[in-house]
Amino acid sequence: MEIYFTGVYNCKADAKGRIMLPVSLRSQMTPMLNDGFFVKKSYYDECLELYPAAVWHSELKKLDERLGSSRKDREFKRKFNDGLRKVEIDATGRLLIPKDIIGLVNIKKDVKLSPMDGHIEIWDLATYNGDVDSTPEEREQLAYEVNYAEKPKKDVS
């Protein structure tokens, strides 16, 4: 299932782990509300990942197709599924994330929601800012390394 969320949002998490979702993001999620969502710790980054149920089920299918039951495969599955919980968005548009899951990535109060490959990353704002902070040259080099841009030109001045 292909789902693409748009928009990067600053939000607040309250003491109970509730995040009020912006109206424009909630409207994108409306078709998925009945099926619910899954949240887990990112395998690669210090953030949480929020998946619509249909997208999460397709991730599980990929895991089953690519991995077997060897010790390494089981170890990867365990780490990949770290913190996995089914979550819902309440009638007022709040996403409730259990405190122990929020604690996996040290989310405090200020939160950044960022779309990524059919799911939404949930970051502590300071961690997100540190992760995306870079110089123009570093961004250009990264774009080249992931084959998104041509090789950076050397400055000959």
Secondary structure, DSSP 8 states (H G I E B T S, - for coil): --------EEEEB-TTSEEE--HHHHHHHGGGTTT-EEEEE-SSSSSEEEEEHHHHHHHHHHHHHH--SSHHHHHHHHHHTTT-EEE-B-TTSEEE--HHHHGGGT--SEEEEEEETTEEEEEEHHHHHHHH---HHHHHHHHHHTTSS--------
